[in-house]
Amino acid sequence: MEEACARLLDSSAFELPAVAVYRKTAIGKLAFRIELLGDSSGHGRGGANQAASKPRKLAWDIVNKIVWKRLSDKRPLSSAKKGGERTSGERTSGERTSGERANEDPVLPPSVSVESLASRLRGTFSQANVSDKDIASVAREFSLAAENLCAFAERQQLLWRQRGANGRSMSDRVLGVTCQAHPTDGKLYQLQYSDQGEVVETVELWRTHVDELRALHRGKRQRTAAAAPRGSLDDKLEAGLVYTRIFTMALRYDSLSGCKCAYQAALPPPVMDLLKSELGCAHECFASPLNQYLGSFCSAFADSDAAFGSAGSFFDFHPSEGSFECNPPFDARSIDACLDHVLGLLRASGEPPLSFVVTVPTLEGTHTDSDGSAFRGLEAFKSAAVEVRAKDHSYRMGLQHRRQVDGVYWNPDIPSTAYVYQNASGRHRWPVRETFAEQLRRAWDWRGGR
């Protein structure tokens, strides 16, 4: 078992709970530091029991944009071979996914561009209250937070390697992770991380979500039985870490939420069902183990999500055929990167049918709709574009896995459009019928709840 533990720690696909907690604290401090700049502009802060103040929401928006910008950075599509020589999700030897950069945290960037940060801060808060000194200070704090986080993670890895060498195996119980019923809400579970008998962090999830995550984890173990046969030491180790896996993964996404969860919003179930039945969508390109719906998905964090079946980052995903749903985070960088990758995949496609449904805020007339952009380039592959009006459609909240005061859906105050992009074979295999637009508008006007 010592060797199995060492292999897992060396795999870059396992996060210790103490590291997940450390990251959440670090991200919270960075958001608070930015929030103070907003406070100086006179917005004021809400009390502990009040709704999040405007500066706090804006601060979390900036933090998310910094993180998602980093996650959307990718190498050119030239690594994908023409004619479908590369299979869906396959990576060549030596490639590194966006969650596998050496000596870097998978979430916090090692550095932040001062110029980009200045643009974000001064575009959000009053320029008079954001000095060059403030900007440089925030940039240094991001870098220092990432550096300290990586150093802490290395110390934790070393600690558990030493414990393994001394005969102490890893398991949920040994790592301090437990799962129990919520004391007052029968529909919820609490996953808790304790250190030396004291509860350090708690994550709450619907019981149904925990059950689904356990099933995804079990399914992933079954699919990787060739590498870790059932009953082997590696398989037994993984089976005993299911709650640790759920805790660290859920805390990862919660750490980025603060009071801003729109970046993890998902299409409502009726829309997903329609895309599956009408256009054959079988894989989600921007999902997470917490909000995936089709059972096959890419997600932002390969290291924490692969245990639940994630194919990794969409930007490291190179399918040669199939029908896919893309609902990227609604920041400009992520949308542009998504469109660029879809365009490259379609241009590189051969005879096999390939189709993408990209759902984003309506792009006509925006910065993305410019000469030479991927959006313009995709016109040659566009089979349909169905727009739904502001307030007449819904998305599921990014924190749908736990109880929310505001419910589980939200209505954007800007229009959204579903763009259908297909190669010639894709148009033949999954034709867009005349009734599709009206069906989609009805499905998107969803008022579901738990």
PyMOL commands that set and color helices and strands:
alter all, ss='L'
color gray80, all
select helices_A, chain A and resi 2-10+17-39+54-72+77-79+82-84+114-124+127-129+132-165+172-175+207-223+233-239+242-255+262-264+269-279+302-308+314-316+332-348+374-381+424-429+436-444
alter helices_A, ss='H'
color red, helices_A
select strands_A, chain A and resi 177-181+188-195+198-206+283-287+297-299+322-326+354-361+382-388+395-396+409-410+416-422
alter strands_A, ss='S'
color yellow, strands_A
deselect
rebuild
show_as cartoon
